[in-house]
């Protein structure tokens, strides 16, 4: 019995008229996200990063050579506001992990590019990150992980569609 089961039992005793399955799904997802986030921060911290800086560096790395995107593209991929992205980029640039490169054709246009130091850092970190993700999800076998991923993808698509109607 986990904490969510205890919460559901309390609600069932107080409000037996409520259908609590969605509460169970959302509660467990919230607690799981917190636990997984904490587990992943350990690897990020070991590399001098946090989840926000890892997100930017990993987004640039997976974009492929020359490992550069516009700030708008980074915002789209990371789903943060422009002010938040500016702060992240300022910190990463101060650390020498990214550089802002002005366009040769448009003085107003800038791309954000990994430096050699940023590339080396994210290369090492992402390998440990993926190994850590395997450790964190080892409670499920490969088939269970695939099924859970499919179901969560279906749930996410439904939630995102419902939110787009708001």
PyMOL commands that set and color helices and strands:
alter all, ss='L'
color gray80, all
select helices_A, chain A and resi 3-14+21-46+51-62+71-78+82-94+116-136+142-164
alter helices_A, ss='H'
color red, helices_A
select strands_A, chain A and resi 68-70+98-102+110-114
alter strands_A, ss='S'
color yellow, strands_A
deselect
rebuild
show_as cartoon
